[in-house]
Amino acid sequence: MANENAVSFPRGIHPREGKEFSEKCAIEMLPVPKELRISLSQHIGTPAELCVQPRDVLKYGQKIGEAKGFVSAAVFAPLPGSMKRMGSVTLPNGRRVPAIIETVDAENFDTRALFDQMKNLREFSLSEFTPEEITLKITNAGLVGQGGAAFPTHVKLARNPSKPVDSLLINGCECEPYLTADHRLMLEMPDTVITGARFAAKALGAKQIKLCVETNKPDAIRKLSESVERWNQKKESSEADIQLQPMKTKYPQGGEKQLIYAALRRKVPLGKLPMDIGAAVVNVGSAVSIAMAVLFDAPLTHRVVTVTGGGINRPANLFVPIGTPISLLIEHCGGLKENAKRVLVGGPMMGFAVGSLEIPVTKGTSGITVFSSDEVDRAKETNCIRCGRCVSACPMRLIPSRLMLAARSKNWDAFREYHPTACIECGCCSFSCPAKIPIIQLIRVGKMELAHQKAEEAAKAKAEEEKKKKS
């Protein structure tokens, strides 16, 4: 029945799913690390501002980074300990950012109790909470999207009277190959997912909630369906309707614009946001965090991370404190196999290959994928043959080959003409390319160059303005 009702979007691809490594692995607790490296920039927008000092004693959940501006998110101590010093860390995308180095003192900290609290929510009535109170609690908890983009959740859920939102989509597609963190959350705490969705819908004023899950997760569809049936029997009259919407298994089904079109048949115009067409999208992991923030005032300090691939000895889904070096996750999973060839933070389509295992887990880290030598494509790059496969695959209807050629030749004027900001960096183009050209990597380089140019222009304009004021 689920397959018959499944919906989708035009274009896209069907890469190897790779879910078999970890989809049956129940979420387990990572042992408490001795040191954390907590980035102050774990979200889209302005980095958080340090609000503790070296040698300060830190409590679990204590704010250590203050949100700086509206599009920003606070950062909290995931474990008790003390601030060792201020340092810096490298993020998976190569950016070097300020970070707090915390020495952990948490021998008696019960990670399992925190995890169990996520599954065993207290009884409540939605009428206990106003939309403003829900949004404030989400803001205070430092929540961001946990699907990868890390957009501050309170910004997404803030009501705009001129742009009312009638539909909330809960993104449980997890279309990125290999990753299974969201799948396990839907299986192990479906009621929590729905609770977070109900709070998000009330904050927005949405009239309907759609739980969107790909059909390659029939057990998650079944669990959520049972939970939806229970909630619908006792939901309050003013609450949004909840329904489960099966999605065809295709990449990138979980992309925000692709999901909205598939589930609602609405198109988000270029340069616009989902709220412009009355929609909002919240990730499954984010929904769980919303429930915790509203019911327990719990900040975002831990998240589920998948460690998977043919190059890891024991794939797993781990409940991890933010700031943990990924080396500890790999060590807990039995270490790398002898034939391990490449480590990615994220999945094979949108993840970043890393050269160091000391990169920390952030709020947006959904997985660590370790490829064996057999899984790494060894084909050599050849010249573009203008076949158009990247164009046929692109879910945003761009011309990736032209963007690639402009970036490779550093023709930035031409690069701008082909709408690079519309690119969601899904990697469908590179996957489809018979010439094995790293199209998406070249487009990323081009987008970074444009951002650098824009920053330089802004700095120059600011300097000129200050010069005029002085004169």
FITOR-468358 format. One record per residue (C-alpha): residue number from 0; residue in three letters; x negated, y, z. Coordinates in steps of 0.25 Angstrom, whole numbers, padded with zeros to 4 digits. Example, Ala and Ser with C-alpha at 12.3 -4.5 7.8 and 13.67 -1.06 7.14 Angstrom:
# residues 2
0;ALA;-0049;-0018;0031
1;SER;-0055;-0004;0029
//
This chain:
# residues 471
0;MET;0000;0000;0000
1;ALA;-0011;0010;0004
2;ASN;-0018;0008;-0010
3;GLU;-0005;0010;-0017
4;ASN;-0003;0024;-0010
5;ALA;-0018;0028;-0011
6;VAL;-0021;0041;-0018
7;SER;-0033;0047;-0024
8;PHE;-0040;0059;-0032
9;PRO;-0045;0060;-0046
10;ARG;-0059;0056;-0049
11;GLY;-0069;0051;-0038
12;ILE;-0077;0038;-0038
13;HIS;-0077;0024;-0031
14;PRO;-0091;0022;-0025
15;ARG;-0094;0009;-0017
16;GLU;-0087;0011;-0004
17;GLY;-0097;0004;0005
18;LYS;-0087;0004;0017
19;GLU;-0090;-0011;0020
20;PHE;-0102;-0008;0028
21;SER;-0095;-0001;0039
22;GLU;-0080;0000;0038
23;LYS;-0078;-0012;0048
24;CYS;-0088;-0006;0058
25;ALA;-0080;0000;0070
26;ILE;-0086;0013;0075
27;GLU;-0096;0011;0085
28;MET;-0104;0020;0095
29;LEU;-0118;0025;0092
30;PRO;-0127;0024;0105
31;VAL;-0129;0038;0111
32;PRO;-0141;0045;0104
33;LYS;-0152;0051;0112
34;GLU;-0153;0064;0103
35;LEU;-0143;0071;0094
36;ARG;-0145;0082;0084
37;ILE;-0133;0090;0082
38;SER;-0132;0099;0070
39;LEU;-0125;0113;0072
40;SER;-0121;0112;0057
41;GLN;-0112;0100;0056
42;HIS;-0101;0106;0048
43;ILE;-0097;0115;0036
44;GLY;-0098;0129;0040
45;THR;-0107;0137;0050
46;PRO;-0116;0129;0059
47;ALA;-0113;0128;0074
48;GLU;-0120;0138;0083
49;LEU;-0129;0132;0095
50;CYS;-0122;0134;0108
51;VAL;-0132;0126;0118
52;GLN;-0146;0128;0121
53;PRO;-0158;0118;0122
54;ARG;-0158;0109;0135
55;ASP;-0143;0112;0137
56;VAL;-0136;0100;0143
57;LEU;-0125;0095;0133
58;LYS;-0112;0088;0136
59;TYR;-0104;0079;0127
60;GLY;-0096;0088;0118
61;GLN;-0102;0101;0122
62;LYS;-0103;0112;0111
63;ILE;-0117;0114;0106
64;GLY;-0114;0121;0093
65;GLU;-0103;0132;0092
66;ALA;-0095;0134;0079
67;LYS;-0100;0146;0072
68;GLY;-0088;0152;0064
69;PHE;-0075;0146;0059
70;VAL;-0081;0136;0049
71;SER;-0090;0129;0060
72;ALA;-0090;0118;0070
73;ALA;-0095;0117;0084
74;VAL;-0105;0106;0088
75;PHE;-0105;0098;0101
76;ALA;-0114;0089;0109
77;PRO;-0110;0074;0105
78;LEU;-0117;0069;0118
79;PRO;-0122;0074;0131
80;GLY;-0136;0078;0132
81;SER;-0145;0091;0131
82;MET;-0149;0100;0119
83;LYS;-0163;0097;0116
84;ARG;-0166;0108;0106
85;MET;-0161;0114;0094
86;GLY;-0166;0108;0081
87;SER;-0161;0105;0067
88;VAL;-0156;0093;0059
89;THR;-0155;0089;0045
90;LEU;-0141;0087;0040
91;PRO;-0139;0076;0029
92;ASN;-0138;0087;0018
93;GLY;-0152;0091;0021
94;ARG;-0148;0104;0029
95;ARG;-0156;0107;0041
96;VAL;-0147;0112;0052
97;PRO;-0149;0116;0067
98;ALA;-0146;0105;0077
99;ILE;-0145;0103;0092
100;ILE;-0154;0092;0097
101;GLU;-0147;0085;0109
102;THR;-0154;0075;0119
103;VAL;-0143;0066;0122
104;ASP;-0140;0062;0137
105;ALA;-0128;0053;0136
106;GLU;-0130;0040;0142
107;ASN;-0116;0040;0148
108;PHE;-0109;0045;0136
109;ASP;-0098;0036;0131
110;THR;-0097;0037;0116
111;ARG;-0087;0025;0116
112;ALA;-0078;0033;0125
113;LEU;-0078;0045;0115
114;PHE;-0075;0036;0103
115;ASP;-0064;0029;0111
116;GLN;-0058;0042;0114
117;MET;-0056;0045;0099
118;LYS;-0048;0032;0098
119;ASN;-0040;0034;0111
120;LEU;-0033;0047;0110
121;ARG;-0024;0053;0121
122;GLU;-0009;0054;0119
123;PHE;-0005;0068;0114
124;SER;0006;0076;0107
125;LEU;0002;0084;0095
126;SER;0011;0095;0100
127;GLU;0000;0097;0112
128;PHE;-0009;0104;0102
129;THR;-0007;0116;0093
130;PRO;-0014;0118;0080
131;GLU;-0023;0129;0085
132;GLU;-0027;0120;0097
133;ILE;-0030;0108;0088
134;THR;-0039;0117;0079
135;LEU;-0046;0123;0091
136;LYS;-0049;0110;0097
137;ILE;-0055;0105;0083
138;THR;-0063;0118;0082
139;ASN;-0068;0116;0096
140;ALA;-0072;0101;0093
141;GLY;-0081;0105;0081
142;LEU;-0074;0096;0072
143;VAL;-0078;0095;0057
144;GLY;-0074;0086;0046
145;GLN;-0081;0073;0048
146;GLY;-0079;0068;0034
147;GLY;-0092;0074;0030
148;ALA;-0089;0089;0026
149;ALA;-0089;0093;0041
150;PHE;-0079;0105;0039
151;PRO;-0075;0111;0052
152;THR;-0062;0104;0055
153;HIS;-0055;0116;0062
154;VAL;-0057;0125;0050
155;LYS;-0050;0114;0042
156;LEU;-0038;0113;0051
157;ALA;-0037;0128;0054
158;ARG;-0023;0133;0050
159;ASN;-0022;0143;0039
160;PRO;-0007;0149;0038
161;SER;-0010;0153;0023
162;LYS;-0014;0138;0020
163;PRO;-0006;0128;0027
164;VAL;-0010;0114;0027
165;ASP;0001;0104;0026
166;SER;-0007;0091;0024
167;LEU;-0019;0085;0032
168;LEU;-0027;0074;0026
169;ILE;-0035;0065;0035
170;ASN;-0047;0060;0026
171;GLY;-0049;0045;0029
172;CYS;-0054;0042;0015
173;GLU;-0069;0041;0019
174;CYS;-0072;0039;0004
175;GLU;-0087;0040;0006
176;PRO;-0093;0026;0004
177;TYR;-0098;0018;0015
178;LEU;-0093;0028;0026
179;THR;-0083;0022;0036
180;ALA;-0082;0031;0048
181;ASP;-0068;0037;0045
182;HIS;-0063;0023;0042
183;ARG;-0067;0018;0055
184;LEU;-0061;0030;0062
185;MET;-0048;0027;0055
186;LEU;-0048;0013;0059
187;GLU;-0053;0015;0074
188;MET;-0045;0027;0077
189;PRO;-0033;0030;0068
190;ASP;-0025;0037;0078
191;THR;-0036;0047;0081
192;VAL;-0037;0050;0066
193;ILE;-0022;0053;0066
194;THR;-0022;0061;0078
195;GLY;-0033;0070;0073
196;ALA;-0025;0071;0060
197;ARG;-0013;0075;0068
198;PHE;-0020;0086;0075
199;ALA;-0027;0091;0062
200;ALA;-0013;0092;0055
201;LYS;-0007;0100;0067
202;ALA;-0019;0109;0066
203;LEU;-0016;0111;0051
204;GLY;-0001;0111;0052
205;ALA;-0001;0100;0041
206;LYS;0012;0092;0039
207;GLN;0006;0079;0034
208;ILE;-0007;0071;0037
209;LYS;-0012;0061;0027
210;LEU;-0022;0050;0032
211;CYS;-0030;0048;0019
212;VAL;-0038;0034;0019
213;GLU;-0044;0027;0007
214;THR;-0038;0013;0004
215;ASN;-0052;0007;0006
216;LYS;-0049;0008;0021
217;PRO;-0036;0000;0022
218;ASP;-0038;-0003;0037
219;ALA;-0039;0012;0040
220;ILE;-0026;0015;0032
221;ARG;-0019;0004;0040
222;LYS;-0024;0009;0054
223;LEU;-0020;0024;0050
224;SER;-0007;0019;0045
225;GLU;-0004;0013;0058
226;SER;-0008;0025;0066
227;VAL;0000;0034;0057
228;GLU;0012;0026;0059
229;ARG;0011;0027;0074
230;TRP;0009;0042;0074
231;ASN;0021;0044;0064
232;GLN;0030;0037;0074
233;LYS;0026;0047;0085
234;LYS;0022;0060;0078
235;GLU;0028;0073;0082
236;SER;0038;0079;0073
237;SER;0029;0091;0070
238;GLU;0017;0083;0066
239;ALA;0012;0080;0052
240;ASP;0016;0068;0045
241;ILE;0005;0057;0044
242;GLN;0003;0048;0033
243;LEU;-0008;0039;0028
244;GLN;-0013;0041;0013
245;PRO;-0021;0030;0007
246;MET;-0032;0035;-0003
247;LYS;-0038;0028;-0014
248;THR;-0052;0024;-0012
249;LYS;-0061;0033;-0020
250;TYR;-0072;0043;-0018
251;PRO;-0071;0054;-0014
252;GLN;-0057;0052;-0009
253;GLY;-0060;0058;0005
254;GLY;-0065;0071;-0002
255;GLU;-0056;0083;0003
256;LYS;-0050;0087;-0010
257;GLN;-0049;0073;-0016
258;LEU;-0042;0069;-0003
259;ILE;-0032;0080;-0004
260;TYR;-0029;0078;-0018
261;ALA;-0027;0063;-0016
262;ALA;-0018;0064;-0004
263;LEU;-0010;0077;-0007
264;ARG;-0012;0079;-0022
265;ARG;-0017;0093;-0019
266;LYS;-0030;0099;-0025
267;VAL;-0039;0108;-0017
268;PRO;-0043;0119;-0027
269;LEU;-0058;0123;-0029
270;GLY;-0063;0132;-0018
271;LYS;-0050;0129;-0009
272;LEU;-0048;0121;0003
273;PRO;-0038;0110;0007
274;MET;-0030;0120;0015
275;ASP;-0028;0128;0003
276;ILE;-0019;0116;-0002
277;GLY;-0013;0113;0011
278;ALA;-0022;0101;0015
279;ALA;-0032;0098;0025
280;VAL;-0042;0085;0026
281;VAL;-0047;0080;0039
282;ASN;-0057;0068;0040
283;VAL;-0054;0056;0048
284;GLY;-0065;0058;0058
285;SER;-0061;0073;0059
286;ALA;-0047;0068;0063
287;VAL;-0053;0060;0074
288;SER;-0061;0072;0079
289;ILE;-0049;0081;0078
290;ALA;-0041;0071;0087
291;MET;-0053;0071;0097
292;ALA;-0054;0086;0097
293;VAL;-0040;0089;0100
294;LEU;-0037;0078;0110
295;PHE;-0050;0078;0118
296;ASP;-0057;0091;0114
297;ALA;-0068;0082;0109
298;PRO;-0079;0089;0100
299;LEU;-0084;0082;0088
300;THR;-0097;0075;0093
301;HIS;-0096;0061;0087
302;ARG;-0092;0055;0074
303;VAL;-0091;0041;0067
304;VAL;-0103;0039;0057
305;THR;-0104;0027;0048
306;VAL;-0118;0021;0046
307;THR;-0117;0012;0034
308;GLY;-0123;0007;0021
309;GLY;-0132;-0005;0016
310;GLY;-0144;0001;0023
311;ILE;-0139;0000;0037
312;ASN;-0140;-0012;0045
313;ARG;-0127;-0011;0053
314;PRO;-0116;-0001;0047
315;ALA;-0108;0006;0057
316;ASN;-0098;0017;0061
317;LEU;-0104;0024;0073
318;PHE;-0098;0035;0082
319;VAL;-0109;0045;0083
320;PRO;-0113;0057;0091
321;ILE;-0115;0069;0081
322;GLY;-0130;0073;0080
323;THR;-0135;0058;0081
324;PRO;-0146;0056;0071
325;ILE;-0142;0046;0060
326;SER;-0154;0037;0063
327;LEU;-0147;0033;0076
328;LEU;-0135;0028;0069
329;ILE;-0143;0020;0059
330;GLU;-0151;0014;0070
331;HIS;-0138;0010;0077
332;CYS;-0134;0003;0065
333;GLY;-0146;-0006;0064
334;GLY;-0155;0003;0056
335;LEU;-0158;0004;0041
336;LYS;-0159;-0009;0033
337;GLU;-0173;-0011;0026
338;ASN;-0166;-0008;0013
339;ALA;-0160;0006;0018
340;LYS;-0163;0016;0007
341;ARG;-0155;0028;0010
342;VAL;-0147;0035;0022
343;LEU;-0136;0044;0019
344;VAL;-0128;0053;0029
345;GLY;-0114;0051;0024
346;GLY;-0110;0041;0013
347;PRO;-0116;0038;-0001
348;MET;-0108;0048;-0008
349;MET;-0108;0061;0000
350;GLY;-0119;0058;0010
351;PHE;-0133;0063;0011
352;ALA;-0146;0054;0010
353;VAL;-0155;0058;0022
354;GLY;-0170;0056;0024
355;SER;-0169;0057;0039
356;LEU;-0161;0048;0049
357;GLU;-0162;0059;0059
358;ILE;-0150;0067;0053
359;PRO;-0139;0068;0064
360;VAL;-0125;0064;0063
361;THR;-0116;0077;0061
362;LYS;-0101;0079;0062
363;GLY;-0100;0075;0047
364;THR;-0108;0063;0047
365;SER;-0099;0052;0043
366;GLY;-0109;0041;0039
367;ILE;-0123;0036;0037
368;THR;-0125;0028;0024
369;VAL;-0138;0019;0023
370;PHE;-0140;0014;0009
371;SER;-0149;0002;0006
372;SER;-0158;0001;-0006
373;ASP;-0147;-0007;-0013
374;GLU;-0137;0004;-0011
375;VAL;-0145;0015;-0016
376;ASP;-0143;0018;-0031
377;ARG;-0157;0017;-0038
378;ALA;-0153;0022;-0052
379;LYS;-0161;0033;-0057
380;GLU;-0155;0046;-0061
381;THR;-0154;0049;-0076
382;ASN;-0149;0061;-0084
383;CYS;-0134;0065;-0084
384;ILE;-0127;0059;-0096
385;ARG;-0115;0068;-0095
386;CYS;-0106;0056;-0093
387;GLY;-0096;0064;-0084
388;ARG;-0094;0053;-0073
389;CYS;-0098;0063;-0062
390;VAL;-0087;0072;-0068
391;SER;-0076;0061;-0068
392;ALA;-0080;0057;-0054
393;CYS;-0080;0071;-0047
394;PRO;-0068;0073;-0039
395;MET;-0069;0088;-0039
396;ARG;-0069;0088;-0054
397;LEU;-0083;0095;-0055
398;ILE;-0093;0092;-0066
399;PRO;-0104;0087;-0057
400;SER;-0114;0085;-0068
401;ARG;-0114;0099;-0071
402;LEU;-0116;0103;-0057
403;MET;-0128;0093;-0056
404;LEU;-0135;0099;-0068
405;ALA;-0133;0113;-0064
406;ALA;-0139;0109;-0050
407;ARG;-0150;0102;-0056
408;SER;-0154;0113;-0065
409;LYS;-0152;0123;-0054
410;ASN;-0142;0131;-0062
411;TRP;-0134;0136;-0051
412;ASP;-0125;0145;-0059
413;ALA;-0120;0133;-0067
414;PHE;-0119;0125;-0054
415;ARG;-0109;0135;-0048
416;GLU;-0100;0134;-0061
417;TYR;-0097;0120;-0058
418;HIS;-0090;0122;-0045
419;PRO;-0101;0115;-0036
420;THR;-0093;0119;-0023
421;ALA;-0082;0110;-0027
422;CYS;-0091;0098;-0027
423;ILE;-0088;0089;-0014
424;GLU;-0101;0082;-0016
425;CYS;-0094;0068;-0016
426;GLY;-0105;0062;-0025
427;CYS;-0095;0056;-0035
428;CYS;-0104;0062;-0046
429;SER;-0117;0056;-0042
430;PHE;-0110;0043;-0040
431;SER;-0104;0043;-0054
432;CYS;-0117;0048;-0061
433;PRO;-0123;0037;-0070
434;ALA;-0135;0045;-0071
435;LYS;-0137;0044;-0056
436;ILE;-0139;0059;-0055
437;PRO;-0137;0064;-0040
438;ILE;-0126;0074;-0045
439;ILE;-0121;0077;-0031
440;GLN;-0135;0079;-0025
441;LEU;-0137;0090;-0036
442;ILE;-0124;0096;-0034
443;ARG;-0127;0097;-0019
444;VAL;-0140;0104;-0021
445;GLY;-0133;0114;-0030
446;LYS;-0122;0117;-0020
447;MET;-0133;0119;-0009
448;GLU;-0141;0128;-0019
449;LEU;-0128;0137;-0021
450;ALA;-0126;0137;-0006
451;HIS;-0140;0142;-0004
452;GLN;-0138;0153;-0014
453;LYS;-0125;0157;-0008
454;ALA;-0132;0158;0006
455;GLU;-0144;0166;0000
456;GLU;-0134;0176;-0007
457;ALA;-0126;0178;0006
458;ALA;-0139;0180;0014
459;LYS;-0144;0190;0004
460;ALA;-0131;0197;0004
461;LYS;-0131;0198;0019
462;ALA;-0145;0203;0019
463;GLU;-0141;0214;0009
464;GLU;-0129;0218;0018
465;GLU;-0138;0219;0030
466;LYS;-0148;0228;0022
467;LYS;-0137;0237;0018
468;LYS;-0132;0239;0032
469;LYS;-0146;0242;0037
470;SER;-0148;0252;0026
//
